[in-house]
Amino acid sequence: MAQEVCSGEIWTDAHGFAAVTLPALAEGDLVVEARALADGVNAEVTTELRRRRFTVATSEPHVKVAWRVADRRAALGPKQLSPNRRPT
């Protein structure tokens, strides 16, 4: 499981967009996830994390979105080895 750096919730505007600015402590190789908190609504990260800021969009306006930022290296997990390969 990825180590969470920070998380929160935000409402999208009348066009289905919202911008999130992370606290100054959020740094490193990070990955962002977003999930709409309404049934039948899709949410996606539309602008990648840059300068501690990213945007999300939903398929409908005025939707509450849960977002989470995690360390990308922790999200990848341990390296998988094939049965014929030895660790180096």
Secondary structure as GFF3:
##gff-version 3
##sequence-region A 1 88
A	DSSP	beta_strand	4	11	.	.	.	ID=ss1
A	DSSP	beta_strand	17	21	.	.	.	ID=ss2
A	DSSP	beta_strand	30	36	.	.	.	ID=ss3
A	DSSP	beta_strand	43	50	.	.	.	ID=ss4
A	DSSP	beta_strand	53	58	.	.	.	ID=ss5
A	DSSP	beta_strand	64	71	.	.	.	ID=ss6
A	DSSP	alpha_helix	72	76	.	.	.	ID=ss7
###
